[in-house]
Amino acid sequence: MKVLSAAAAAALVLAIASPAFAVTVKNTSSGEFTVGVDLGNEEKVETIAAGKEVKLDCKDGCGVTGPWGFSWMAKGDDVISSNGEALVTVQEPGGAKKKQ
């Protein structure tokens, strides 16, 4: 029983210590929009309600396409903001905001 408890505790510590690598896409517009996510071997579409955000699992990087009309190569913990028409800003971890 002690071995199982130690293994469970170790797994919990690893899960907490591991980086999430989630890209956040924020919708700053008054309407919903969709984004396409290209993970290389998988693609999916996410709908983001007005004023909301979605976190995308992108540990190895991914292409994010939205109403801005091109694919942004996102990685790590990037934060992408869009007003529903253009890619407004991208905040890269540890970096300054990039305006498009």
HUKAKA-V600452 format. One record per backbone hydrogen bond with DSSP energy under -0.5 kcal/mol. CO is the residue of the C=O (numbers start at 1). NH is the residue of the N-H. If there is no record, write none. Layout:
BEGIN
co=CO nh=NH
co=CO nh=NH
END
This chain:
BEGIN
co=1 nh=5
co=2 nh=6
co=3 nh=7
co=4 nh=8
co=5 nh=9
co=6 nh=10
co=7 nh=11
co=8 nh=12
co=9 nh=13
co=10 nh=14
co=11 nh=15
co=12 nh=16
co=13 nh=17
co=14 nh=18
co=21 nh=23
co=21 nh=58
co=23 nh=56
co=24 nh=26
co=24 nh=80
co=25 nh=54
co=26 nh=28
co=26 nh=82
co=27 nh=51
co=29 nh=51
co=33 nh=48
co=35 nh=46
co=36 nh=65
co=37 nh=39
co=37 nh=44
co=38 nh=63
co=39 nh=41
co=42 nh=39
co=44 nh=37
co=46 nh=35
co=47 nh=49
co=48 nh=33
co=49 nh=52
co=52 nh=27
co=54 nh=25
co=56 nh=23
co=56 nh=58
co=58 nh=61
co=58 nh=76
co=62 nh=64
co=62 nh=74
co=63 nh=38
co=63 nh=65
co=64 nh=72
co=65 nh=36
co=66 nh=69
co=70 nh=66
co=70 nh=72
co=71 nh=73
co=72 nh=64
co=72 nh=74
co=74 nh=62
co=75 nh=78
co=78 nh=24
co=79 nh=91
co=80 nh=26
co=81 nh=88
co=81 nh=89
co=82 nh=28
co=86 nh=83
co=86 nh=88
co=88 nh=100
co=89 nh=81
co=90 nh=92
co=90 nh=98
co=91 nh=79
co=92 nh=95
co=96 nh=92
co=97 nh=99
co=98 nh=90
END
